Amino acid sequence: MLTPVTLVDAPGRPLLLLGPSLGTSVETLWGRCARLLRGDFHVVGWELPGHGEGTPASAGFGVAGLAKAVLDLVDRVRPGAVFRYAGDSVGGAVGLQLLLDAPHRVESAVLLCTAAKIGESGGWRQRAETVRAEGTQAVVAGSIQRWFGPGFVTREPDAAEALLDVLRGADPESYAKICEALASFDVRARLGRITAPVLAVAGSDDQPTPPEGLEAIATQVRDGRFVVLDGVAHLAPAEQPERVAELLDEHFRTEEGERTIGQTRDAGMAVRRAVLGDAHVDRAVAGTTPFTRDFQELITAYAWGEIWTRPGLDRRSRSIITMTALVALGHHEELAMHVRAARTNGLTDDEIKEVLLQTAIYCGVPAANTAFRIAQRVLDELGERS
């Protein structure tokens, strides 16, 4: 029996199920991403046996057995429900199995950093033997190389360490049984039978499941789309939670009509906090007066809730556009805030420099000169904090 973990508690809304990667827990892999979703879903993850909150495995199983256990979990959470599904690595393999074995239950799916056959059977069996003999600590060093894209451990040390802690604490026998399940998993010849819409998401630096495997899924299912995330390795939901949340929102967009103003405002506040930081937003909220309250509601609902939540551009692109507009119009206080936001949204110092160089040509050298001075101060402050 698999263990469910509720990540977003909205029991009256459509069900979205999230599957983990080998060696991870749902919370460490999916938690931040799930809470960035603007789609109004009841979000439930499932734990692999012996991982995170999951009960250790008492018997062997294959990927088909995991898929059946996922359906049993859904029926405990919401009997007979049709659901949306997203999974990374072995979680993606289980998603493929669900699409084949229970097509009437899975409305659509996002499959990340996975393949219709992952790796070589002999390699999985060898890893199972190693973990049984030496424990999961024996695969930590290799997982650091496989899991994370360039610079992630330096940029996000806490997130990386939390993921590795779950691996160190995983039940060795359960881990080994999952390796054996992957050793026998191969649905390459059956992809053409999948009719539900599938978004296949690859990491450009993923070694265990390279982009060509995801492209094959998108090409061979009947309704597939393929996306590659630059700089991402094997754990896309943890490495780029904002971008993955945007992709899920876009793919799982419901046809239930427009959001209410309250839902739009709530979605806007979530994105505003994700981009600007809790400290900044808390100061703005604390400083709200009866005179400024309506204005705060306006920017939260429409700037953040309507524009920043739209799926057509990712947040990196929106940061670039916003900084350019602020330089052009001389809004220096807002520029400082959005330089910080650009870093949060994944832009490097060099990329911010390139944006400001572009503004020197199209907005004027004096405007760019001031912008460089403001950006340098902000980036220096961020460097001191780190």
Backbone torsions as a table, in degrees:
resi	resn	phi	psi	omega
1	MET	NA	125.7	179.7
2	LEU	-82.1	152.8	-178.5
3	THR	-96.9	123.7	176.0
4	PRO	-84.3	147.7	175.7
5	VAL	-130.8	116.1	179.4
6	THR	-80.4	121.0	-179.1
7	LEU	-100.2	-35.1	173.9
8	VAL	-133.7	115.8	-173.2
9	ASP	-92.2	97.4	178.3
10	ALA	-141.3	71.2	-167.6
11	PRO	-60.3	-20.2	179.8
12	GLY	-88.8	-0.9	-174.3
13	ARG	-102.3	169.1	178.3
14	PRO	-56.5	146.3	-176.6
15	LEU	-87.7	129.0	173.8
16	LEU	-119.4	123.2	-178.0
17	LEU	-106.5	135.9	-177.5
18	LEU	-120.5	133.7	-179.4
19	GLY	-113.8	141.9	-174.4
20	PRO	-90.4	173.4	174.1
21	SER	-97.3	154.6	177.8
22	LEU	-54.3	130.1	178.5
23	GLY	90.1	-3.4	-177.3
24	THR	-116.5	168.2	169.6
25	SER	-110.4	162.7	-179.5
26	VAL	-62.2	-42.9	-176.7
27	GLU	-64.9	-47.1	-176.7
28	THR	-69.8	-32.9	-178.6
29	LEU	-83.8	-43.2	-167.9
30	TRP	-112.5	-14.0	-168.7
31	GLY	-55.6	-53.7	-177.9
32	ARG	-63.9	-43.6	179.9
33	CYS	-60.0	-45.4	-177.7
34	ALA	-60.5	-38.0	-177.6
35	ARG	-80.4	-6.1	173.5
36	LEU	-92.8	-8.1	-179.1
37	LEU	-62.9	133.0	174.7
38	ARG	-92.2	-17.6	173.6
39	GLY	-63.6	143.3	-175.0
40	ASP	-90.4	85.9	-175.8
41	PHE	-120.3	152.8	164.2
42	HIS	-88.2	110.4	-169.6
43	VAL	-105.2	120.2	-179.4
44	VAL	-127.0	129.7	173.2
45	GLY	-101.9	160.9	174.0
46	TRP	-120.7	140.2	-178.5
47	GLU	-91.4	138.4	170.1
48	LEU	-64.6	148.4	177.0
49	PRO	-54.3	132.1	176.3
50	GLY	74.2	9.4	179.7
51	HIS	-118.0	139.0	178.1
52	GLY	56.1	-121.1	179.2
53	GLU	-89.4	2.9	-175.7
54	GLY	-73.3	142.7	176.7
55	THR	-74.0	135.5	178.8
56	PRO	-57.2	149.0	-177.9
57	ALA	-70.3	137.2	177.8
58	SER	-103.3	-10.9	-179.3
59	ALA	-152.0	167.8	178.3
60	GLY	-72.6	161.9	179.5
61	PHE	-159.9	158.7	171.6
62	GLY	-109.7	-178.3	176.5
63	VAL	-62.1	-36.1	176.0
64	ALA	-62.1	-36.6	176.7
65	GLY	-66.5	-39.2	175.6
66	LEU	-63.1	-42.0	179.4
67	ALA	-61.6	-42.3	177.8
68	LYS	-63.4	-39.9	178.3
69	ALA	-65.4	-33.5	175.7
70	VAL	-64.3	-43.6	177.1
71	LEU	-62.0	-40.0	176.8
72	ASP	-61.9	-39.6	177.8
73	LEU	-63.3	-45.0	178.4
74	VAL	-58.0	-41.6	-178.0
75	ASP	-70.1	-21.8	172.3
76	ARG	-77.5	-36.0	-179.0
77	VAL	-77.4	-45.3	-177.4
78	ARG	-152.7	91.2	-172.4
79	PRO	-51.7	127.8	175.1
80	GLY	73.6	8.2	-172.4
81	ALA	-68.3	143.6	164.1
82	VAL	-87.5	136.2	-171.7
83	PHE	-139.1	162.8	170.0
84	ARG	-96.1	153.7	-172.9
85	TYR	-139.6	139.5	170.8
86	ALA	-138.5	136.6	-179.5
87	GLY	-149.5	147.9	-179.6
88	ASP	-111.1	134.3	175.7
89	SER	58.6	-117.7	178.7
90	VAL	-62.5	-29.5	174.0
91	GLY	-63.3	-34.2	175.2
92	GLY	-71.7	-37.7	176.4
93	ALA	-61.4	-41.8	176.2
94	VAL	-63.1	-36.6	176.3
95	GLY	-60.8	-44.1	176.3
96	LEU	-59.9	-42.8	-179.8
97	GLN	-64.1	-39.4	177.0
98	LEU	-63.8	-42.3	179.7
99	LEU	-62.0	-30.6	178.9
100	LEU	-83.9	-41.9	-172.4
101	ASP	-88.6	-26.3	-176.9
102	ALA	-137.5	57.7	-175.4
103	PRO	-61.7	-23.6	179.4
104	HIS	-77.2	-10.6	-177.5
105	ARG	-102.7	-26.6	-175.2
106	VAL	-100.7	112.7	-176.8
107	GLU	-72.4	-42.9	177.4
108	SER	-164.6	165.2	-173.2
109	ALA	-146.0	148.7	168.9
110	VAL	-117.7	120.3	-177.1
111	LEU	-113.6	119.9	-172.5
112	LEU	-117.6	137.7	170.2
113	CYS	47.5	54.7	-175.5
114	THR	-143.7	-170.1	177.6
115	ALA	-166.2	164.0	176.0
116	ALA	-72.4	-20.2	166.6
117	LYS	-143.5	121.9	-174.6
118	ILE	-103.0	114.8	176.2
119	GLY	67.7	-166.2	-179.3
120	GLU	-107.6	143.5	-175.4
121	SER	-57.8	-43.5	-178.8
122	GLY	-61.0	-39.3	178.7
123	GLY	-63.1	-40.9	178.5
124	TRP	-65.6	-41.2	-179.7
125	ARG	-66.7	-37.2	177.1
126	GLN	-64.7	-41.2	179.0
127	ARG	-65.2	-39.1	177.1
128	ALA	-58.6	-43.9	179.1
129	GLU	-63.2	-41.7	-179.3
130	THR	-62.1	-46.1	-177.5
131	VAL	-68.2	-38.0	176.7
132	ARG	-62.1	-36.2	-176.7
133	ALA	-82.9	-36.4	-169.5
134	GLU	-121.5	-5.2	-177.2
135	GLY	84.4	171.3	-176.5
136	THR	-72.1	-17.2	175.9
137	GLN	-57.4	-26.6	-177.9
138	ALA	-67.7	-19.2	-177.4
139	VAL	-110.0	7.0	-178.0
140	VAL	-65.4	-48.4	-177.7
141	ALA	-59.9	-44.5	178.2
142	GLY	-65.0	-34.8	-179.8
143	SER	-67.5	-36.3	176.9
144	ILE	-58.1	-41.7	179.6
145	GLN	-69.6	-38.5	-176.1
146	ARG	-79.7	-36.4	-167.7
147	TRP	-77.4	-40.5	-163.4
148	PHE	-111.9	136.9	175.4
149	GLY	-72.8	172.2	-176.5
150	PRO	-56.2	126.4	174.3
151	GLY	83.4	-5.7	-174.8
152	PHE	-64.1	-44.9	-177.3
153	VAL	-60.6	-35.4	178.1
154	THR	-73.1	-41.7	-178.3
155	ARG	-72.9	-38.6	-173.2
156	GLU	-128.2	63.7	-175.3
157	PRO	-63.0	-36.1	-178.8
158	ASP	-67.4	-42.8	179.2
159	ALA	-64.6	-42.2	179.4
160	ALA	-63.8	-43.5	-177.7
161	GLU	-67.9	-35.7	177.9
162	ALA	-63.3	-41.2	177.3
163	LEU	-64.3	-43.6	-179.0
164	LEU	-68.8	-31.0	176.7
165	ASP	-63.4	-39.2	177.3
166	VAL	-63.3	-41.8	178.3
167	LEU	-61.0	-45.8	-179.9
168	ARG	-61.1	-33.3	-176.6
169	GLY	-91.4	-1.1	-177.7
170	ALA	-68.6	146.7	177.2
171	ASP	-67.5	120.0	-175.0
172	PRO	-58.1	-41.2	-177.7
173	GLU	-66.7	-40.5	177.4
174	SER	-63.8	-43.6	177.7
175	TYR	-58.1	-45.1	-179.2
176	ALA	-63.2	-38.9	179.5
177	LYS	-65.7	-34.4	176.7
178	ILE	-68.9	-39.5	174.5
179	CYS	-56.9	-44.2	-179.7
180	GLU	-67.0	-33.9	175.8
181	ALA	-63.7	-41.5	179.5
182	LEU	-70.4	-29.4	179.0
183	ALA	-60.9	-32.8	-177.1
184	SER	-101.5	4.3	-176.8
185	PHE	-86.5	126.4	177.3
186	ASP	-163.5	104.7	179.8
187	VAL	-117.7	23.0	-176.9
188	ARG	-57.7	-37.9	-177.3
189	ALA	-75.9	-8.3	-173.5
190	ARG	-110.3	0.4	-174.2
191	LEU	-59.4	-34.7	-178.2
192	GLY	-63.6	-13.3	179.1
193	ARG	-83.8	-10.8	-176.0
194	ILE	-81.5	121.6	-175.2
195	THR	-107.2	-21.4	-179.5
196	ALA	-68.0	151.6	177.1
197	PRO	-62.0	132.4	-177.7
198	VAL	-128.6	128.4	169.4
199	LEU	-105.2	120.3	179.7
200	ALA	-103.4	119.7	-173.9
201	VAL	-115.4	121.1	-179.0
202	ALA	-110.9	153.0	168.7
203	GLY	-96.0	134.2	-176.7
204	SER	-62.5	-26.2	-177.0
205	ASP	-111.0	23.1	-178.3
206	ASP	-80.9	116.0	178.2
207	GLN	-84.4	-45.1	-178.8
208	PRO	-64.0	-37.3	-180.0
209	THR	-132.9	81.4	-175.8
210	PRO	-61.6	162.1	-176.6
211	PRO	-54.9	-32.6	-176.5
212	GLU	-63.1	-28.0	177.0
213	GLY	-69.5	-38.0	176.1
214	LEU	-70.6	-38.2	177.5
215	GLU	-62.2	-37.5	177.8
216	ALA	-63.3	-39.6	177.1
217	ILE	-61.9	-50.7	-177.2
218	ALA	-61.6	-34.4	-178.0
219	THR	-75.5	-35.9	-170.7
220	GLN	-93.5	-25.6	172.4
221	VAL	-70.3	164.0	-172.8
222	ARG	-76.1	-25.0	-178.7
223	ASP	-139.4	81.2	-174.0
224	GLY	-122.3	153.7	174.5
225	ARG	-138.2	149.1	-172.5
226	PHE	-126.4	132.5	178.7
227	VAL	-134.4	138.7	175.0
228	VAL	-114.0	131.9	177.8
229	LEU	-100.2	117.1	-178.7
230	ASP	-66.9	138.7	175.4
231	GLY	77.4	5.9	-177.6
232	VAL	-103.4	142.4	175.9
233	ALA	-102.8	-110.3	-167.2
234	HIS	-105.8	-10.1	-176.0
235	LEU	-122.4	64.5	-173.3
236	ALA	-53.2	-43.5	-177.5
237	PRO	-62.0	-28.9	177.8
238	ALA	-88.2	-32.7	-176.5
239	GLU	-76.8	-40.8	178.0
240	GLN	-133.5	69.0	-175.6
241	PRO	-61.6	-35.8	-179.3
242	GLU	-65.6	-47.4	-177.9
243	ARG	-66.7	-40.4	178.5
244	VAL	-65.2	-39.3	176.9
245	ALA	-60.9	-41.3	178.0
246	GLU	-62.3	-42.1	-179.9
247	LEU	-65.4	-40.6	177.9
248	LEU	-65.3	-43.4	178.7
249	ASP	-59.1	-44.0	-179.0
250	GLU	-65.4	-44.5	-176.3
251	HIS	-71.8	-36.0	-175.2
252	PHE	-97.2	14.6	-178.1
253	ARG	-52.6	128.8	-178.3
254	THR	-85.7	164.1	177.3
255	GLU	-109.0	32.4	-172.4
256	GLU	-93.6	14.2	178.9
257	GLY	98.0	176.5	-176.3
258	GLU	-74.0	154.7	176.1
259	ARG	-71.0	153.9	171.9
260	THR	-71.8	165.4	179.2
261	ILE	-63.4	-34.0	177.5
262	GLY	-65.0	-42.5	178.0
263	GLN	-65.7	-39.9	177.7
264	THR	-63.2	-43.7	178.9
265	ARG	-63.3	-42.4	179.3
266	ASP	-64.1	-42.4	178.0
267	ALA	-63.7	-39.8	178.8
268	GLY	-64.1	-40.5	179.3
269	MET	-65.0	-38.1	179.1
270	ALA	-63.0	-44.3	179.8
271	VAL	-70.5	-39.7	179.0
272	ARG	-58.4	-42.5	178.3
273	ARG	-68.4	-39.6	-178.9
274	ALA	-65.0	-36.6	-175.3
275	VAL	-86.8	-43.6	-174.0
276	LEU	-96.4	-17.8	-179.5
277	GLY	96.6	146.8	-178.6
278	ASP	-61.2	-39.8	-176.1
279	ALA	-61.1	-45.9	179.9
280	HIS	-63.1	-47.1	-177.7
281	VAL	-66.3	-39.5	178.6
282	ASP	-61.4	-39.4	177.5
283	ARG	-64.0	-42.5	-179.9
284	ALA	-64.2	-42.3	179.8
285	VAL	-66.1	-43.4	-179.4
286	ALA	-63.7	-30.1	-179.7
287	GLY	-86.8	2.2	-179.1
288	THR	-69.5	134.6	177.1
289	THR	-117.6	168.1	174.9
290	PRO	-54.8	-31.1	-179.7
291	PHE	-72.2	-35.8	-175.3
292	THR	-99.5	-5.3	-173.7
293	ARG	-58.5	-45.5	-178.0
294	ASP	-62.6	-35.7	178.3
295	PHE	-67.5	-41.9	177.4
296	GLN	-61.2	-40.9	176.9
297	GLU	-61.9	-40.2	-178.2
298	LEU	-62.5	-50.5	-176.0
299	ILE	-71.0	-32.7	178.6
300	THR	-66.7	-45.7	-176.0
301	ALA	-74.5	-43.1	-170.1
302	TYR	-98.8	-46.1	178.1
303	ALA	-67.2	-50.7	-175.6
304	TRP	-88.7	-41.5	-175.4
305	GLY	-77.4	-32.6	-178.4
306	GLU	-97.1	-43.6	-173.2
307	ILE	-90.9	-54.3	-175.4
308	TRP	-68.2	-16.7	178.3
309	THR	-93.1	-3.3	-178.6
310	ARG	-68.1	142.1	-175.9
311	PRO	-80.7	-7.8	-171.7
312	GLY	-67.9	-27.0	176.4
313	LEU	-130.6	145.6	174.8
314	ASP	-80.3	171.2	-173.6
315	ARG	-70.7	-29.5	174.4
316	ARG	-57.6	-47.7	-179.3
317	SER	-64.3	-40.1	179.9
318	ARG	-66.1	-35.1	176.1
319	SER	-64.4	-42.2	178.9
320	ILE	-60.6	-47.0	-179.6
321	ILE	-63.0	-43.4	-176.8
322	THR	-65.5	-44.8	178.3
323	MET	-60.6	-41.1	179.5
324	THR	-61.2	-45.0	179.8
325	ALA	-64.1	-39.6	-178.4
326	LEU	-68.7	-37.0	174.7
327	VAL	-63.2	-46.0	-177.5
328	ALA	-60.2	-37.2	-175.2
329	LEU	-95.6	-2.2	177.1
330	GLY	72.3	26.4	179.8
331	HIS	-87.1	81.5	-167.2
332	HIS	-71.5	-38.4	179.3
333	GLU	-64.8	-43.1	178.3
334	GLU	-67.2	-33.5	179.2
335	LEU	-62.3	-44.8	178.9
336	ALA	-58.0	-44.2	179.7
337	MET	-61.6	-39.9	-175.1
338	HIS	-84.5	-15.3	167.3
339	VAL	-67.1	-43.7	175.3
340	ARG	-60.0	-43.8	-179.6
341	ALA	-63.0	-37.1	179.4
342	ALA	-61.5	-40.6	176.1
343	ARG	-63.2	-43.1	177.3
344	THR	-59.4	-37.8	-177.6
345	ASN	-82.8	6.3	170.0
346	GLY	103.3	-0.3	177.6
347	LEU	-74.5	140.4	175.7
348	THR	-85.4	167.7	175.7
349	ASP	-57.8	-40.9	-179.5
350	ASP	-65.1	-37.7	178.5
351	GLU	-68.1	-38.3	175.8
352	ILE	-63.1	-41.0	176.8
353	LYS	-58.9	-43.2	-179.8
354	GLU	-63.8	-37.6	176.6
355	VAL	-60.5	-45.8	-177.5
356	LEU	-69.9	-33.5	173.5
357	LEU	-62.4	-39.4	177.3
358	GLN	-62.8	-38.6	179.9
359	THR	-67.9	-27.1	178.4
360	ALA	-60.8	-34.9	-179.8
361	ILE	-78.5	-43.5	-170.3
362	TYR	-100.1	-16.2	178.8
363	CYS	-114.6	-14.2	178.6
364	GLY	113.7	141.2	-178.9
365	VAL	-63.0	-43.9	178.7
366	PRO	-59.3	-40.6	178.8
367	ALA	-64.1	-42.1	179.6
368	ALA	-68.7	-34.0	178.4
369	ASN	-60.1	-46.4	176.9
370	THR	-64.3	-40.5	-179.6
371	ALA	-62.6	-41.5	178.1
372	PHE	-62.2	-39.8	-180.0
373	ARG	-63.6	-44.0	-179.8
374	ILE	-66.0	-45.7	-178.6
375	ALA	-64.0	-39.4	178.9
376	GLN	-60.4	-42.3	179.5
377	ARG	-62.8	-44.7	-179.3
378	VAL	-64.4	-45.3	-178.3
379	LEU	-66.8	-34.9	175.1
380	ASP	-63.4	-42.7	178.2
381	GLU	-61.8	-43.5	179.1
382	LEU	-64.6	-37.5	178.5
383	GLY	-65.7	-38.2	178.8
384	GLU	-65.8	-37.0	-179.1
385	ARG	-69.1	-34.3	-178.1
386	SER	-80.3	NA	NA
